[in-house]
Every structure is written in structure tokens, then in C-alpha cells.
Amino acid sequence: MTHLRRDFMSGAAGLTLLGALSRRLGATTLFDPAEPALPLADLIRTPLLVRSLYRLRVGDAFSPDGAAGANQDGYKWIEEQRQGAEWIVRGIADAQPDWRAIGWRQLDWGLAHQTEDGDFGSRDPFHSTSFFVEALARACLLDSETGMARRTALGRAAHWLMSPAAEARGVPGNHPFTHRRYILAAAFGQAAAVTGEARFAARARAWALEGLQLQRADGTNPERDGFDAGYQMVGVLMALRYLPVCDDATIRAALRRMVRSAVPPELARLQPDGAIDMSGSTRIGRESGRTGQLKGVPYSEVVQALVYGARALPQPSWLDPATRIARSRHWLRD
């Protein structure tokens, strides 16, 4: 499937697809356009997250200067610096200013590699930059006072990401992966909320719509043409990060519908001990990550997606499986 035209939301094709999407959802599922989505700042303060995942350090995979993950051995992928946003989220949720400082040091290390045109000279430049733009925009949104000084750099990066040259090179590689549409929607939507740039908001809507059109009747958001027990929930989490800044009522309703359909296939794999069965997945258990380690279930993303969804849809019953997973990972403080 080719990506949507850059002027999608302003053209007749956009209106036609929105109309079809509305009919598919049914009038009873549409939310009042005036009803706001819960802001991300509220979602990260959900007690279950504060008492479990967010009370823990992100890890020790970074250097004192801020180089994170694989970049500790020399700059490779700008996406590795997205770890900074996780430090900032936890620093805000758990009132840990030193964690916020670590996070900004990591993001600033990444920004130091930005070129004049907004690129980062990264390996896998389009996808890697989309990850970093999402993280930087989220950090600026949540910690707006500190993030103010990074707004210009964020805008340059987002402009590069939507440039014809960047898309021509990077979009074809995204085709097999539904979750990457939601990374881009979250990146552009949050960047729009930080910078006030309307073009970013329009690009976010277009990427979200493309992702929504890929969902299958059984709730699968396909990764390499099938279900993946890891990336299914990464996509859900990214969609839920976009939801609070989405400025279109029809798309907000569609995102909620997508999440309601996407989560049950994941929960069907949840075992009594809190583990998730990853057998038959198209990617985890088969592919290796940037560090060469085999990819497994991203439990932190799964728990965050369940908790955010429990409040944002709302679907409060999802707090129970989120709690079971948190206990199984020894995150929860009773």
C-alpha cells in the first residue's frame, strides 16, 4: 500500500475516506467532537504506572555524556536517544528531577547530531528519525518549560521527516509495518501540539488514517503480513500517545475503535503467570534488535498501552491484566 498523498486531508480523497470511515464505525461509536481526550500528562500519572513501571529507573544503558544504547560505542542510530523521553516521563510521574535531567541530556546528545536541514545522519534515517521526533516531541509536551529551548530543533526535524526526499527514501521500508504509521502520527501530532505548526497536524492525520485502514477484521494490525504479539501493542501505545493531541473527532473515534479491536488478540495470549505467549508472531522471537539481541515481548509498552487505554477509551477492565503483568515483572510495589 502506498502512503497517502501529502495533501490528503485537504483533498476530495480525504473527505471520501473519512466518510467511509464514519459509516464503518457507525454513528453510535462516534464521540462528541467537543469531548476532549485525556492529556498524556494525566495518563502518565495513573497510580498503577506510578506504583510500578514508573518508579523504576529506565536502566543503565547510557554514558555520562548522554549517549544511549548502541550509541555508547559511537553514533549509529538517532532512535537510541529516545530513551531520554522515558526518563523524563518517569521523572515527572515519580517527581524525580534528576531523572528528568538524565532524559534531557540524552535527547540533547541526539540533537547535537542534527544537521542544518533537520536530518541526523542516522542509519535507517527515516524510521530512526521518526522514533526520535516522537520522543522529543513527547518530552517537550510533558516538560514544556525545559522543552521550550528545543522547539526550533524539533520543528526542523519534523519538517525534514515530511520532506519529499526523506519520504521517497524512507516510506517504502515502512510498508510491511503497521505500527510505524502510528509512530509517525504520534511524532507529527505531538510536534504540532508543541510548535503550533498546522502542517504537522495534517501529516499526523494522514498517517493515522493509513494505519487505521490496515487493521484486519480480527483486530490484527499486520506486521510482515501477520500478527505479532510485540508490535501489535507498540502500535497501540503510539496511537494512544497521538489520541490526546488528535484534532479530528472522526479520527479520534476511529483510533478508539481500533484500540478496542487490537487489544483482545493480545490479551488472549496472556498466561495466568503474567507472561504473553509470543508463539506464531511474525517478528518477536525471530528478529534481532539494534544490539543484536533477539526481540522479545516489550512488556513495558504492553503495560503502558493497557493502562492508557483503560483510561482513554475508557476500558477499565484492562487494568487487571496490566496489574498481572506488572506483578509478574516484579515492578509493582504492594
Secondary structure, 3 states (H helix, E strand, C coil): CCCCCCCHHHCHHHHHHHHHHHHHHCHHHCCCCCCCCCCHHHHCCCHHHHHCHHHCCCCCCECCCCCEHHHHHCCCCHHHHHHHHHHHHHHHHCCCHHHHHHHHHHHHHHHCCCCCCCCCCCCCHHHHHHHHHHHHHHHHHHCHHHHHHHHHHHHHHHHHHCCHHHHHHHHHHHCCECHHHHHHHHHHHHHHHHHCCHHHHHHHHHHHHHHHHHCCCCCCCCECCECCCCHHHHHHHHHHHHHHHCCCHHHHHHHHHHHHHHHHHHHCCECCCCCECCCCCCCCCCCECCCCCECCCCHHHHHHHHHHHHHHCCCHHHHHHHHHHHHHCCCCCC
